[in-house]
């Protein structure tokens, strides 16, 4: 538990992050901002989660965007 104390994403699921970003920004903005095919072509929560779980660098980009949004 001590290792999670400073993790701002602790307790937030990847699905919650993606849903929040889509609701706030929309698919079009995400496609421009993050430049992932799952935001451009196959716009669904399920396909996005599948891709992000397999692609650490993309997940990091999405999580970073989420953290920027939460700091505003």
N, C-alpha and C positions, 0 to 999 in steps of 0.2 A: 504494500500500500504506500509506503514511503516514496517509491519511485514514481508514482502517479501524481504526487502532490503538486508538482509544477507543470503538469501536462494540461494545457488548456482544452484539449480535445477529450480528456478523460470523461467517460460516461456518455459520449455522443457517438452514435453509430454512423457509419458511412452513409447509410440510407437517409438518415436525418439530415446530414450535411447536403447531400445531393438534392433532396426535396426542398430544403430551405433555399438553396441557390437557384433552383429552377423557379420557385415561386417568387423570389425576389427579383431576379434578373431576366429570366426567360431563356429558352434554348438558344435563340439567336445571339444574344449577348455572350452567353457562355461559349458558343462556337467561335466568336471573334476573340474573346479574352483568353481562353485556354487553348484553343486550336486542337481539339480532339475530334476524331471522326464520329465518336459516339454522340457528340453534341451537334454535329452537322448533319449526319445522314440517318442514323437509326436512333431517333430521339425518344428513348424510353428509359425509365428509371432502371428497369431490369437489365437492359443491355449495358447501360452506363456502369452499374454496380459490378457486373461481370468483368467488364474491361478494367475498371479501377482496381479490383481485387487482384488481377493478374499483372498489373503494370504499376510498380511502385513509384516511378517518376511521375506518372500522370496523377496518381493518388495524392502525391505531395503537392502538386500544383493546385488541385482542387481544394485540398485542406488549407493551403495558404490563402487562397481566395476567400474561403469561408472565414478564416481568422481575421483577414482584413475587413470583411463586412461587419463582423462582430465588434471590432474595435471602434467603428464609426459612431 
